[in-house]
């Protein structure tokens, strides 16, 4: 049995029994296209000199990435998050391809009356979190990289094992 293939960006196992999954590095233009279709992901930052990863919703606004996070996770701090990383991924409807994109850049709180109006519709609201309990961060896209994983023969080589196991258990 071949060793499991692991995502270069996230370290997640792509498939245990996959024999041919081609991982291709995606050019930055294609990464931006993929990022346009994303609505959620994970934001990694440092808070109090400790690493913190939080789920967020996201949207592109021109050349910047807007993310909405819950204040409960980030804390009610007025300080600037500084340098952050954002990760998002998706699987195609036919489950034959998977992509992931990583953005690194500087984040700042998105403030001001005109920004507040725009931020109400972009990025989407967080599920089960009141809007006033969220904060919108604007991230400059200083580095963007991605990978696309293409399976063979129509099997679900690009699905993480945990998702694949859940689907098989549901049958």
C-alpha positions in Angstrom: 0.0 0.0 0.0 1.3 3.4 -1.0 1.8 6.0 1.8 -1.0 8.5 2.3 -0.7 11.7 0.5 -0.6 14.8 2.6 -1.5 18.4 1.8 1.6 20.6 1.6 -0.4 23.6 2.9 -2.5 22.1 5.7 -0.8 18.7 6.5 -4.2 17.0 6.2 -4.4 13.5 4.7 -5.9 13.7 1.2 -6.6 10.0 0.8 -5.3 6.7 2.2 -5.8 4.5 -0.8 -5.2 7.0 -3.5 -2.7 5.8 -6.1 -2.6 8.8 -8.4 -3.4 12.2 -7.1 -1.7 15.0 -8.9 -1.0 18.0 -6.8 -0.3 21.1 -8.9 0.9 24.4 -7.7 -1.6 27.1 -8.8 -0.5 30.5 -10.2 -1.5 33.5 -8.2 -4.1 34.6 -10.8 -5.8 31.3 -10.5 -5.6 31.5 -6.7 -7.5 34.8 -6.8 -10.2 33.2 -9.0 -10.5 30.3 -6.5 -10.5 32.8 -3.6 -13.4 34.6 -5.2 -15.6 31.6 -4.8 -14.7 31.1 -1.1 -17.1 32.1 1.6 -15.3 30.7 4.7 -11.9 29.7 5.9 -9.6 29.9 8.9 -7.6 33.0 10.0 -4.3 32.4 11.9 -2.8 35.2 13.9 -0.8 35.9 17.1 -2.6 37.2 20.1 -0.7 37.9 23.3 2.4 36.2 21.7 0.3 32.9 21.3 -0.9 31.4 18.0 -4.7 31.6 17.4 -6.7 30.0 14.6 -10.3 31.1 14.2 -13.1 30.2 11.7 -14.2 33.2 9.6 -16.3 34.1 6.7 -14.6 35.9 3.8 -15.1 37.9 0.6 -12.8 39.7 -1.8 -13.1 43.5 -2.0 -10.9 44.8 -4.8 -7.4 43.7 -3.9 -8.1 43.0 -0.3 -9.6 40.1 1.6 -12.3 40.9 4.1 -12.9 38.4 6.9 -15.6 38.4 9.6 -14.7 36.8 13.0 -16.5 36.6 16.3 -15.3 38.9 19.0 -15.5 36.0 21.5 -12.7 34.3 19.6 -10.6 37.4 18.9 -11.4 39.2 22.2 -12.7 42.7 22.4 -9.3 44.2 21.8 -8.8 47.3 19.8 -5.2 46.4 18.9 -4.3 45.6 15.3 -3.8 41.9 14.5 -0.8 42.7 12.3 0.5 39.9 10.1 -1.9 37.0 9.6 -2.5 34.0 7.4 -5.8 32.8 5.9 -6.6 29.4 4.5 -9.6 28.2 2.6 -10.3 25.1 0.5 -13.1 23.3 -1.4 -13.9 20.1 -3.2 -15.5 20.0 -6.7 -19.1 18.7 -6.9 -18.0 15.5 -8.6 -15.4 15.1 -5.8 -12.6 14.5 -8.3 -10.7 17.7 -7.6 -9.8 19.7 -4.5 -8.1 23.0 -4.1 -6.7 25.1 -1.2 -5.4 28.6 -1.1 -3.3 30.3 1.5 -3.0 34.1 1.9 -0.5 36.0 4.0 -0.7 39.7 4.7 -1.3 42.5 7.1 -4.7 42.8 8.7 -6.4 45.9 10.2 -9.8 46.5 11.6 -12.2 47.6 8.9 -13.7 50.8 10.4 -15.6 53.9 9.4 -19.3 54.6 8.5 -19.0 53.7 4.7 -17.0 50.6 5.6 -19.5 49.6 8.2 -22.3 49.7 5.5 -20.2 47.6 3.1 -19.2 45.2 5.8 -22.8 44.3 6.6 -23.1 42.5 3.3 -19.6 41.4 2.7 -18.3 39.0 4.1 -21.3 36.9 5.1 -22.6 36.8 8.7 -21.3 34.1 11.0 -23.8 31.4 11.8 -25.3 31.7 15.3 -23.3 34.9 16.0 -25.0 38.3 16.3 -23.6 40.9 13.9 -22.6 43.2 16.7 -20.5 40.4 18.2 -18.3 40.2 15.1 -15.5 42.2 13.7 -14.4 42.7 10.1 -10.7 42.6 9.3 -9.3 43.9 6.0 -6.2 41.9 4.9 -3.7 43.0 2.3 -2.9 40.1 0.0 0.9 40.2 0.1 1.5 36.5 -0.6 -1.0 34.1 -2.2 -0.3 30.4 -3.0 -2.3 27.4 -3.7 -2.5 23.8 -4.7 -5.0 21.9 -6.8 -5.4 18.1 -6.3 -6.9 16.1 -9.2 -7.9 12.5 -8.7 -8.1 9.8 -11.3 -10.9 7.5 -12.5 -13.7 9.5 -10.8 -12.9 8.3 -7.3 -12.8 10.7 -4.4 -9.1 11.0 -4.1 -9.3 14.6 -3.1 -11.6 14.2 -0.1 -10.1 14.1 3.3 -10.3 10.7 5.0 -12.7 11.9 7.7 -15.2 13.2 5.2 -14.9 10.0 3.1 -15.4 7.8 6.2 -18.5 9.8 7.1 -19.9 9.3 3.6 -19.2 5.6 3.7 -20.8 5.2 7.2 -23.9 7.0 6.0 -24.5 4.4 3.2 
